[in-house]
Amino acid sequence: MGEQFQLVNLTGDGCRITRDGCGGYVVSRGNDPRGEWRRVANLPAAYAVCELLGDRNILGLPRRSQG
């Protein structure tokens, strides 16, 4: 028995937000169904996860020394 997913949004940076059949949301990067994905309870959380998944691709800058 497969779940029905309905596309909610595809962001400009490649984040896909779909609504599952149970009232939650599934967030993934790109079109690869075997790639990383997360299930969240509501739409604001889905957008927050999109930002977190996108930030993983950005290298952090070193901090200045405090002294």
C-alpha positions, 0 to 999 in steps of 0.5 A, spaced: 500 500 500 503 506 497 502 513 500 499 518 496 504 525 496 501 531 493 506 537 491 506 543 495 512 547 493 518 546 489 523 552 492 528 555 487 534 552 491 531 545 489 527 543 496 521 539 495 515 539 500 510 534 499 504 533 503 503 526 505 496 522 506 496 522 513 496 530 514 504 531 515 509 534 510 515 530 507 521 535 505 527 532 500 532 535 496 532 534 489 528 529 485 532 523 487 527 519 491 533 515 495 536 521 497 535 525 504 528 526 506 525 528 513 517 528 515 515 534 519 508 535 522 506 542 519 508 547 513 512 552 517 517 546 520 517 544 512 520 550 510 525 550 516 527 543 514 528 546 507 533 551 510 537 546 514 538 542 509 540 547 504 545 550 509 549 543 509 552 545 503 555 552 505 562 552 508 562 555 515 567 561 515 572 561 521 571 565 527 575 571 529 579 570 535 576 574 541 583 577 544 
